[in-house]
Amino acid sequence: MNKTFTLAALGLLLAVSANAQKVRKTWDFREGFSSATVANLYADMEQNGTAAHWRDWEKDATQSGKFGSTFWCADNGSTVNADNEAVTIVNGEEVPIPELSGLDMKGIKAKGLILATGYPQAENEGSPNGMYPAYGGFIWLNGKGLTFKIKQVLKGTTLRIGVESHKNTEARGINVVVDGVTLTATEGNQTPKFFNEVVYDIPDDTPDVDDYTAVTIKSTNGCHIYYMIAGEGDDPNDSKTKIGYLYGGSADADNALTLISANEAYQVTAIDVTGDISEVTADSLQGFDVTIASSTIAADNSIVGVLKEAMPWTPVLNLNPSLYAAWGEQYGEAVQAGSFGKTNVPNNDLFDNITLIPNTEAGLEEGYSGIVLTNGTPVTGVNLGSYFADDDIIITDTEKDIVISHAHNIYHNGYLYLPLTQEALADAYQEADATTTLLNNAISMVADSKSEITKVPTPTFSLEYKNLNTNVTIKCANTSAKIYYTTDGTDPTTESTLYEGPFNLTAETTVKAAAIAEGYNLSDAAEILVEMKNQAAAPVITSELLDGKTVVTISCETPDATIWYNYSASTDSTSCSKYTEPLTFTDSKTISAFAISEAYVQSELATEDILIRNAQLRIDEVAHMDANPTEYNGGSTSTKYYFTWGKDKSAYSYYDESSAEVVTGSDGQDSIVYTKLNPEETVDFGNGWKIVSRGHVMIWENIKPGKVIGVGTAYNPATVDDLDTLVTNYYINIGEWNTNNPRNGVIATTTKHAGPFDVVSFISNGNSGGSPLIVFEVSKDSVEWEQIGDTCVLATQRLYKKFTRSYEGSDEVYVRTRIADGNSKAGFYDIYIMNHGEKSAARENQLATGIEDINSEAAGQKAVPAGIYSINGTRIQKMQRGINIVKMADGSVRKVLVK
């Protein structure tokens, strides 16, 4: 039977609630994880990314939601707190996962712990006890030897665990260890294929004393744990929602109290605020999971001020619309609404197990659903004031712009308004217990928001140094926090300067900052000394225009400065390449550069458009090997080994040393020619490309090119010049071979192509320990081959480079590529054969600059044009050395180069 306490018991109840340090005995995941926990997991992912702490996908991001809700521990080092208990990181602070409290999760590696809530497991008659909790919640240990600890289990008691294998064709499960000794189960199978309960007796070496021990759970392989119960488990009252119900007048006549008191899931303390409420303070209400304000409370009762004070610190469910005006104009005012509401958030937790009315049946606009609140009695809504202006609006009136239900700060000691007044409940819509369900859902939402009151995370500074002045930016991980700062050395308070955006300092200054947010205590103060520094000079970009190409030189007047360049206007050196020598361009680009020196602040960014005079391009695609899975791997994205020898790099010898002939060459010298063993194998892809090998391993691989310049651990571009939109996903790897024999793996065309043309390729080193040397060759007959261009050399890291090799002949030729030397594999993302055609001509026409070469003397004469501009768009009085933009009187524009 549910217990309803009175005010007399309040002091004792809150004292017990505040001071009891009970040892947890039950962890039951079968009902899944709470909506608050799930919301925090998603908030963590949204704020920090899916590589930081948690992710909701299994093998790749496209599977998000495929198996219900599963949350994978992405990095265990940052998903446990100082007590080694699992947390989410929301708004920069650690939020404990309550379902896992009392468990030490330090022994779980990244991706080793998965929280499942609704993960489908098919029913299976093989379960020995007929119990297979399909579609339930559990914790999933993903791998062998993963451990976590129950921190405290009473010695001499039993421990019951519901466990099953993740793969019901293999026996997997757990071992239980106490003080280094692996326990033997007294009941059940600890490594089952199907769900069963396994029981252990926890040893007791101190039988005369109630003493506790840590218990380690260790996986034998991937398995699910549905529950763990020590002894008799937790007191049922411990799991009840503790409600402080504030009302005025008769408890028996209070309709909401009657509904709540009938629910066995609640432990209700009813407080009549018309009596002595001197013990009821904002602090004391924090002892409840939820404080509910009845509509029977008079607006002038002193408890109204207590509720206003308590609101940011304890979860509050308000059923009383008159409190808004009593709290003040910034909170809002009560207004009459109808008996029928609408919502555009039908998946909100408030509507769990409630059937909403489709818009077509309710006569509502698209995107809304209807909800019946009473049988005709109008409910009281709210016109929200500034305090609640950014709230989540859950229900509104169907005809007027009136809020019927809203939630404030709902994930951290939240507030929710629901207009279940005495009058509304007396005429409540009772079909399928809709009103009772609505009230219970509201209580659950607010109770789930109960959070420990902590400090806001300490703000952080970022400084942007300029030439003897510095821009200061202050941030806080709690995005709803307000930041206050000082520049006079004093500690910041909420009376200090409110931070509204970056500010500039021109003298050395100590800046201090602190942050405050609703429901949080003021953060610790952050402090930084802001210095003034000299700035490196911006690089100077100089172009030398030649026929068909432009040579770009970059210089900086700052001594010993390093220049970095890129084509994306980046100011981050990790997205750039170091400038070491002049750059040659055959097509127009925009280049950016900045300078870095130990003695100076990073320079401003210099940017210049590269112009091409008489461009001569080859960008028409004649043939393209792109290793797409459809044509090159039968539609599969799994690794494929071509040829009959697969991955065996020592499949057979290339030559038969027992079969040879002596051949006399034109120089009169004799040579021994051995007979080739085994016919070479060919895979013809039927699209103009083939691969050929005689024992050399060749592989199709799903390895996507990265974009991080120069990082050789994950197939990234070697330089910024190799980062190109032409490179595509997947590659063909000319892999390992018997090093006693020649390298012989080849990628080749099956049709001839007429020259002249360019061969543009994107090739990655296959490992980080060697360097392959690659050649491109052409042949008229596929017998005699001639190398075109220089040998392609790759660095000794997993980096890819863009190579362009040109065939200037006019004959029709086959094209092939191979590893000619070196000691590493090579992955070919793309091979393009490109010639001069319509696309090239159109681009050349687009690049036609109309540049005139004139001397300095002519440039100094009186300007006839209507306007002269620098390359950066600044209007100038006369043409200067370099490129000038000239706007003529007739509206035409010319570019003029002054030498």
C-alpha positions, 0 to 999 in steps of 0.5 A, spaced: 500 500 500 502 506 498 504 511 504 502 518 504 506 522 509 504 528 513 507 535 514 509 532 521 513 527 518 517 531 513 523 533 517 524 526 519 523 524 511 528 529 509 533 527 514 533 520 512 533 522 504 539 527 505 543 523 510 542 515 508 548 512 504 545 506 503 548 500 499 545 499 492 543 492 491 539 491 485 541 493 478 535 491 473 536 494 466 530 490 463 525 496 463 531 500 459 534 506 461 530 512 463 528 518 458 533 522 462 539 518 461 537 517 453 536 524 452 543 526 456 546 520 451 544 524 445 546 531 448 553 528 449 553 526 442 550 532 439 555 537 443 561 532 443 561 528 437 560 521 436 568 519 437 568 523 444 564 519 449 558 515 446 555 513 440 548 510 437 551 506 432 554 499 431 559 498 425 558 505 421 554 511 422 549 509 417 546 504 422 544 509 427 537 506 430 537 500 426 537 496 432 533 500 437 537 504 441 544 502 443 549 507 446 556 505 445 562 507 450 566 510 445 572 512 449 572 509 456 577 514 459 572 520 459 566 516 460 567 515 467 568 520 473 573 520 479 569 514 482 570 510 476 562 510 475 559 511 468 557 518 466 555 523 460 558 529 459 553 535 458 554 542 457 561 541 460 559 537 466 559 530 468 552 527 469 552 520 472 548 515 469 543 513 475 542 506 472 549 504 473 551 507 480 555 503 484 558 500 479 566 501 477 566 501 470 574 503 469 575 496 466 571 497 460 575 498 454 572 503 448 566 500 445 566 495 450 560 497 454 553 498 450 547 500 453 541 497 450 534 499 451 529 496 446 535 492 442 531 486 439 533 479 441 529 474 437 525 469 441 528 462 442 525 456 444 532 454 446 532 458 452 532 453 458 527 456 462 523 459 457 525 466 459 528 470 453 527 477 455 526 480 448 526 487 446 528 489 453 534 493 456 541 490 458 548 492 458 552 489 453 559 487 454 562 487 447 568 482 447 573 478 451 576 479 458 572 486 459 571 487 467 567 491 471 566 491 479 560 491 483 563 496 489 559 493 495 556 486 496 554 484 503 559 478 504 555 472 506 549 473 501 547 471 494 548 474 487 543 473 482 545 475 475 541 474 468 545 473 463 545 471 455 550 470 450 550 475 444 550 470 439 546 464 441 550 459 437 556 460 442 556 459 449 558 466 452 557 469 459 561 471 465 566 469 471 565 472 478 571 474 482 572 476 489 579 477 492 582 474 486 578 467 487 573 465 481 567 463 484 563 457 482 555 458 480 551 455 485 545 455 480 544 456 473 549 456 467 554 462 467 556 461 460 550 460 456 547 460 449 540 463 451 538 467 457 538 464 464 539 466 471 546 464 475 546 465 482 553 465 486 554 465 494 559 471 496 564 468 501 564 471 508 570 471 512 568 476 517 561 472 519 560 476 525 560 483 522 556 486 516 562 487 512 562 488 504 566 486 498 567 488 491 565 483 486 568 483 479 564 481 473 568 479 467 566 477 460 568 470 457 566 474 450 560 478 448 554 477 452 548 481 455 547 482 463 539 484 464 540 484 472 544 483 478 541 483 485 544 482 491 541 478 497 533 480 497 535 486 493 533 494 494 527 496 499 521 497 494 520 504 497 527 506 495 525 505 488 519 509 489 518 517 486 518 521 492 513 527 491 512 533 496 505 535 494 503 542 496 496 543 497 491 548 501 485 546 505 482 538 505 487 533 502 481 528 501 478 533 497 484 534 492 483 531 486 490 530 484 492 528 490 487 522 490 490 520 483 497 520 485 496 517 492 493 511 489 499 510 485 504 504 488 510 507 484 510 514 489 511 515 496 507 522 497 508 527 503 502 531 503 503 538 506 498 543 507 500 550 506 495 553 510 498 550 516 505 552 519 510 551 514 516 554 517 520 548 516 518 548 508 524 551 505 527 551 498 532 547 501 528 542 504 524 541 498 530 538 495 529 532 499 524 530 494 524 527 487 518 532 485 515 537 488 508 538 486 504 545 486 496 543 487 491 548 484 488 549 491 494 553 493 492 561 494 496 566 490 498 570 496 500 564 500 507 564 503 509 558 500 508 561 493 515 565 494 518 558 497 516 555 490 519 561 486 526 560 490 526 553 489 524 552 482 531 552 479 534 547 484 529 542 485 524 539 480 517 542 480 510 540 477 506 546 477 498 544 476 496 551 479 496 557 473 495 563 479 502 562 481 504 565 474 502 572 476 504 571 483 511 570 481 511 576 477 510 579 470 516 576 467 513 569 469 507 570 465 499 570 466 494 565 466 489 566 461 483 561 459 484 556 454 479 551 451 478 543 453 482 541 447 489 542 445 494 541 440 501 539 439 507 538 434 511 534 438 507 528 439 513 524 441 514 528 447 515 523 453 508 527 456 504 523 451 507 516 452 501 511 452 497 516 450 493 516 443 493 523 440 488 525 435 491 525 427 490 532 424 485 530 419 480 528 424 481 533 429 481 539 423 488 541 425 494 544 420 499 539 418 504 537 423 499 537 429 496 532 433 490 533 438 489 531 445 482 532 449 484 535 456 476 535 459 469 533 457 468 541 456 470 545 461 476 550 459 483 549 462 487 555 464 493 556 459 499 561 460 501 567 456 509 566 458 513 572 460 520 573 459 523 568 464 520 562 460 520 565 453 525 560 451 521 554 453 519 547 450 512 548 448 508 542 449 501 543 448 497 549 445 490 552 444 487 550 438 484 557 436 488 562 440 496 563 441 495 560 448 500 555 452 497 549 455 503 546 457 510 547 457 517 545 460 523 549 463 530 546 463 527 539 463 533 536 463 536 539 470 531 540 475 526 542 471 519 545 471 513 543 467 506 546 467 500 542 466 493 545 467 490 539 471 486 544 476 481 542 481 475 544 476 479 540 470 480 534 474 473 534 476 471 534 468 477 530 466 477 526 459 477 519 462 477 515 456 483 510 457 485 513 463 488 519 459 488 524 464 491 519 469 497 517 464 498 524 462 499 526 470 504 520 471 508 522 465 509 529 467 511 526 474 516 522 471 519 527 466 520 532 472 523 526 476 527 524 471 530 531 471 533 531 478 540 532 478 545 534 483 547 541 484 554 543 482 558 548 479 558 551 472 564 548 469 570 553 469 570 558 463 576 557 458 579 563 454 582 563 447 586 569 445 587 571 438 594 575 438 595 581 433 600 586 432 601 589 439 593 588 441 589 581 442 582 579 441 579 575 447 574 570 447 571 566 453 567 560 452 563 556 457 561 548 456 555 550 459 552 553 453 546 556 457 551 560 462 552 567 463 559 569 463 562 575 467 569 578 467 574 583 470 580 586 467 582 590 474 584 584 477 578 583 482 574 576 482 568 576 478 561 576 480 554 577 477 555 584 478 561 584 474 561 585 466 557 581 462 561 577 457 557 579 450 562 577 445 570 577 444 573 584 446 580 587 444 585 589 449 591 593 447 595 593 453 598 587 458 592 585 462 589 580 467 582 577 465 578 573 470 572 570 468 566 566 472 560 563 469 553 562 472 547 558 469 540 557 472 540 551 477 547 551 478 552 554 483 557 560 480 563 556 477 570 557 479 574 563 476 578 562 470 584 567 470 589 569 464 594 574 463 593 577 456 600 579 453 601 584 447 606 581 442 609 583 435 606 579 429 609 576 423 609 580 416 604 577 412 607 573 406 607 577 399 605 572 393 608 574 387 605 571 380 610 570 374 605 569 368 608 564 362 604 562 356 600 556 359 602 556 366 603 561 372 609 560 377 608 563 384 613 565 389 611 566 396 616 571 401 616 574 407 620 579 410 620 577 417 626 573 419 626 565 419 619 565 418 616 559 416 610 560 410 604 555 410 599 555 404 593 552 402 587 553 397 581 554 402 583 560 406 585 556 412 589 559 418 591 552 421 597 549 419 595 542 419 590 544 413 596 547 409 603 545 406 609 548 408 612 553 402 619 550 400 619 552 393 616 556 387 609 553 385 607 552 378 599 552 376 596 550 369 589 552 372 586 558 376 586 557 383 586 562 389 592 561 394 592 563 401 598 563 405 601 566 412 607 566 416 609 563 423 615 564 427 617 563 434 619 570 436 612 573 432 605 572 432 602 568 426 601 573 421 595 575 417 592 571 411 595 573 404 590 571 399 591 571 391 587 569 385 592 565 380 591 567 373 593 563 367 595 566 360 594 562 354 591 556 358 593 549 355 588 544 359 587 537 358 581 536 363 576 532 358 575 525 361 577 519 356 577 513 361 577 513 369 579 507 373 575 509 380 575 502 383 568 503 385 565 496 388 559 495 383 564 494 377 570 492 381 568 488 386 561 485 384 557 490 388 560 488 395 564 493 400 568 487 403 575 486 401 577 482 395 583 478 393 583 477 386 586 471 382 587 464 384 592 465 389 589 470 393 593 473 399 599 468 398 604 472 396 609 466 395 604 462 391 609 460 386 616 462 383 615 466 377 621 462 373 622 455 372 630 455 373 630 447 371 628 450 364 632 455 360 636 456 354 642 460 352 641 466 348 646 470 344 645 478 344 647 483 339 653 484 343 656 477 343 654 476 350 650 470 352 644 470 357 640 465 360 633 465 359 629 461 364 622 459 362 616 463 365 612 458 370 604 458 370 600 463 365 599 470 368 592 471 370 587 477 368 581 480 371 577 484 365 572 488 368 569 490 362 569 497 362 576 498 359 580 496 365 583 490 367 588 487 372 594 482 370 599 478 375 603 472 375 603 471 382 603 478 385 597 479 390 592 484 388 586 486 392 580 491 392 579 495 399 574 499 402 579 504 404 577 511 403 581 517 402 582 522 408 583 530 408 588 531 414 594 534 410 600 530 412 598 525 417 601 518 415 597 514 419 590 514 415 591 515 408 591 522 408 593 527 402 601 528 403 600 535 401 595 540 400 596 540 392 594 532 393 587 534 396 583 534 390 575 533 388 577 528 383 580 523 388 574 518 390 573 512 395 576 505 394 582 503 391 585 497 388 592 495 392 598 492 388 600 488 394 605 483 396 609 479 392 615 473 392 621 478 393 625 473 389 621 474 383 620 480 379 614 485 381 609 484 376 602 486 378 599 491 373 593 495 372 592 497 364 587 499 359 584 494 355 583 499 349 587 504 346 587 511 347 589 517 342 594 522 344 596 527 346 593 526 353 595 526 361 594 520 366 592 523 372 593 518 378 591 518 386 596 513 389 597 511 396 603 508 400 600 501 402 604 501 409 608 506 413 615 502 413 617 502 405 616 506 399 614 504 392 616 507 386 611 507 380 611 508 373 606 509 368 607 506 361 604 506 354 604 501 348 602 501 341 601 493 341 601 491 349 608 488 348 613 493 348 612 498 353 615 505 354 615 509 360 612 516 360 614 522 365 618 521 371 617 515 376 612 516 381 615 516 388 611 515 395 613 517 402 614 512 407 607 513 410 600 511 408 599 518 404 596 519 398 599 523 392 596 526 386 601 525 380 600 527 372 604 524 367 603 526 360 604 522 353 605 527 348 605 522 342 599 522 337 598 514 336 593 510 339 596 507 345 595 502 351 596 505 358 598 501 364 601 502 371 606 498 375 610 498 381 617 498 378 621 498 384 621 499 392 619 495 398 612 497 399 605 496 396 601 501 393 593 503 393 590 506 386 584 510 388 583 513 381 587 513 374 584 518 369 586 519 362 584 526 360 585 530 353 584 536 350 576 537 348 570 541 349 571 541 356 578 544 356 576 549 351 571 552 355 575 552 361 581 556 357 576 560 354 573 562 361 580 563 364 582 568 358 584 574 362 585 579 356 592 581 360 596 586 356 603 587 357 605 594 358 611 598 361 612 602 367 612 609 363 606 607 359 602 605 366 604 612 369 600 616 363 594 619 364 588 614 365 583 613 360 579 607 364 573 609 368 576 606 374 583 602 376 583 597 382 588 592 385 587 585 385 584 585 392 578 590 389 581 597 392 581 603 388 587 606 386 589 612 382 594 609 377 596 602 375 601 599 379 606 594 378 603 587 378 596 585 376 591 591 375 583 590 374 581 596 369 574 598 368 573 601 362 568 607 360 563 602 356 563 597 362 568 592 360 573 589 365 580 588 363 586 585 367 593 589 366 599 586 368 605 592 369 612 589 369 
